[in-house]
Amino acid sequence: MNEVTQIIITVITVLGSASIWKFLEARLKAKYESKKIRLQNNDGVQYRDDLKNRVKNLESLLAGNAKEKEELRETVLELTEEVSALRIKVEFLEKENKRLKSKV
């Protein structure tokens, strides 16, 4: 009878320890989920996430403005080149006009 008692106690212990382990595991998961939800709803975390999003938006705007600035710079250089060419043409035409007037 002593051996039967030991076997029954061993079986009860094994089953009890598995149940306790499952209980502890479920309890730890519940605590983790609760902490995770609290952190997500924390004002500091939301404020930080908002700031991160704003920084990303500002960086993208800055990159877009840099491209636009470079394009405008190139346009200004092209226009400056055209103005110089037109000045030379105007000078030439004025000289030609004076020359033709003096012939008449």
Beta strands, then each sheet from edge to edge (+ up, - down):
end
